[in-house]
Amino acid sequence: MRVEVLFDALEARLKARPARTFELPGRALREAAVLLPLFERQGVPYVLFTRRPTNLRTHAGQYAFPGGGQEARDVTPLETALRETEEELGIARGDVRVLGLLDETPTTSSYRIHPYVGVIPGDGKYVPNPMEVDLVLEVPLAALLDPSIVRVERHMWEGLEHDVHFYTHGEHVIWGATARILRNFLQLVVDVPDVRDLLDAPLPAGP
């Protein structure tokens, strides 16, 4: 199965299922959007993450998907995700093939994230904005599906216990809202027929 077939299958599944919305009773959530970027290189599908600089006031040093808060100029959350991707990584919005929308995800800073899945060019020609990105991390999709890289902890939020997932890839640990979005996406991936035929292909060496 070619990677393009996988992307087509993911697009079909995202369009066939309505994304779940999220509300927090008694609290007005601010709107935000991110892009979960996919790309293909040498027949291997990848997921792209960014790492936030350590000098930021919020979520410093954490791994994220490109995105941010919705601004007045953004007519839709999708426009927010594409604008932020362009600003953070230099990827023109016209070069993104949007596959669809995952479930809305809350953050502890009172944002409601609209996570979009999109395919970006696989040439690796990023122009990171140093104010927002200090590392671009490319991870083969098959590596993220390895159950041995995941651990789960129980944390408290809003007076309730919930699972917090941690994905460890080499020295990189992905958790928080990014991990929740990633888990939602990976649950979609494993339902694609014959997906293992593609993901069992040899992976590039190194983290």
C-alpha positions in Angstrom: 0.0 0.0 0.0 1.5 3.4 -1.0 1.6 6.2 1.5 -0.7 8.2 -0.6 -3.3 5.4 -0.1 -2.9 5.8 3.6 -3.5 9.5 3.4 -6.6 9.0 1.2 -7.9 6.5 3.8 -7.4 8.8 6.7 -9.1 11.6 4.8 -12.1 9.4 4.1 -12.4 8.4 7.8 -12.0 12.0 9.1 -14.8 13.2 6.7 -17.0 10.3 7.6 -16.9 10.9 11.4 -18.0 14.2 13.1 -15.3 15.5 15.4 -16.4 15.5 19.1 -16.8 18.9 20.6 -15.8 19.9 24.1 -17.4 22.2 26.7 -16.4 22.9 30.3 -19.5 23.9 32.3 -19.2 27.3 33.9 -16.0 28.3 31.9 -15.6 30.1 28.7 -12.8 28.5 26.7 -10.6 30.4 24.3 -10.4 29.0 20.8 -7.2 27.6 19.3 -6.2 25.4 16.4 -3.2 23.2 15.5 -2.1 21.3 12.4 -1.0 17.7 12.9 1.5 17.6 9.9 2.0 14.4 8.0 4.5 13.9 5.2 6.1 11.1 3.1 9.8 10.6 2.5 11.2 7.6 0.6 8.0 5.7 1.0 7.8 6.2 4.8 5.0 8.3 6.5 6.1 10.7 9.2 4.5 13.0 11.8 6.1 16.4 12.5 6.4 18.0 15.9 7.9 21.3 17.1 9.6 22.0 20.4 8.8 25.3 22.1 11.7 27.5 23.3 12.6 27.2 27.0 12.2 31.0 27.5 8.4 31.1 26.8 6.0 31.9 29.5 3.7 28.9 28.9 4.5 25.4 27.9 8.2 26.2 27.6 10.3 23.4 26.2 7.3 21.2 25.4 6.6 19.4 22.1 3.7 20.7 20.1 2.0 20.7 16.8 2.2 24.1 14.9 -0.7 26.2 16.0 -2.0 28.8 18.5 -4.9 31.0 19.6 -7.5 32.1 17.1 -7.1 35.8 16.1 -9.7 38.3 14.9 -8.4 37.9 11.3 -9.0 34.2 11.3 -12.5 33.5 10.0 -12.3 29.8 10.9 -10.2 27.6 13.2 -8.7 26.0 10.1 -7.4 29.5 9.1 -5.7 29.7 12.5 -4.0 26.3 12.1 -2.7 27.1 8.6 -1.6 30.7 9.5 0.3 29.5 12.5 1.9 26.7 10.5 3.1 29.2 8.0 4.4 31.6 10.7 6.1 28.9 12.7 7.6 26.8 10.0 7.5 28.7 6.7 5.1 26.2 5.2 2.8 28.0 2.8 -0.9 27.3 3.6 -1.4 26.5 -0.1 1.1 23.6 0.2 -1.0 21.8 2.9 -3.5 19.2 1.9 -6.0 19.2 4.8 -7.4 15.8 5.5 -9.9 16.6 8.2 -10.5 17.4 11.8 -9.9 15.4 15.0 -11.8 15.7 18.3 -11.6 19.0 20.1 -9.1 18.9 22.9 -9.0 21.1 26.1 -5.9 22.5 27.7 -5.2 23.4 31.3 -4.7 27.0 30.2 -8.4 27.1 29.2 -8.1 26.7 25.5 -10.2 24.5 23.3 -8.0 23.2 20.5 -9.4 22.3 17.0 -6.8 19.8 15.7 -6.6 19.4 11.9 -4.6 16.7 10.1 -2.8 17.8 7.0 -0.1 16.6 4.6 2.8 18.9 4.0 5.7 18.7 1.5 8.3 16.1 2.5 11.3 18.0 1.4 12.2 19.2 4.9 12.6 22.8 3.8 11.4 24.4 7.0 12.0 28.0 8.1 11.5 27.8 11.8 10.6 31.0 13.7 13.1 31.1 16.5 10.6 32.9 18.7 8.3 29.9 18.6 10.3 26.9 17.6 13.7 25.7 18.7 13.5 22.2 17.2 11.7 20.4 14.4 11.2 16.7 15.2 10.3 14.2 12.4 9.1 10.9 13.7 8.1 7.9 11.6 4.5 7.0 12.0 5.3 3.4 12.7 7.5 4.4 15.7 4.6 6.2 17.3 2.4 3.1 17.0 5.0 1.0 19.1 3.2 0.4 22.4 6.6 0.2 24.2 7.1 4.0 23.8 4.0 4.9 25.7 3.4 5.2 29.5 0.3 6.4 31.3 0.1 8.4 34.5 -3.0 9.4 36.5 -3.2 13.2 37.1 -5.8 15.5 38.6 -7.5 18.3 36.6 -10.6 20.2 37.5 -11.1 17.9 40.5 -11.1 14.7 38.5 -8.6 12.1 37.8 -7.6 11.4 34.2 -5.0 9.6 32.2 -2.0 11.5 30.9 -0.1 9.7 28.1 3.7 10.1 27.5 5.3 9.1 24.2 9.0 8.7 24.4 11.0 8.8 21.1 14.8 8.8 21.9 15.4 11.7 24.1 12.1 13.4 23.2 9.0 13.1 25.4 5.6 14.1 24.0 2.8 14.7 26.5 0.0 17.0 27.5 -2.5 18.2 24.9 -0.2 17.2 22.1 -0.2 13.6 23.3 -4.0 13.6 23.6 -4.3 14.8 20.0 -1.7 12.3 18.9 -3.5 9.4 20.6 -6.8 10.4 19.0 -5.0 10.4 15.6 -3.3 7.0 16.1 -6.6 5.4 17.1 -7.8 6.5 13.6 -4.6 5.1 11.9 -4.9 1.6 13.3 -8.4 1.3 11.8 -7.1 1.7 8.3 -7.3 -1.7 6.5 -3.9 -3.2 5.7 -2.1 -0.3 7.4 0.5 -2.7 8.9 1.6 -3.7 5.3 2.9 -0.2 4.9 4.1 0.5 8.4 6.1 -2.8 8.6 8.5 -1.3 6.0 12.1 -0.7 7.3 12.4 2.6 9.2 15.3 5.0 8.9 18.0 4.6 11.5 18.2 7.0 14.5 15.6 8.9 16.6 
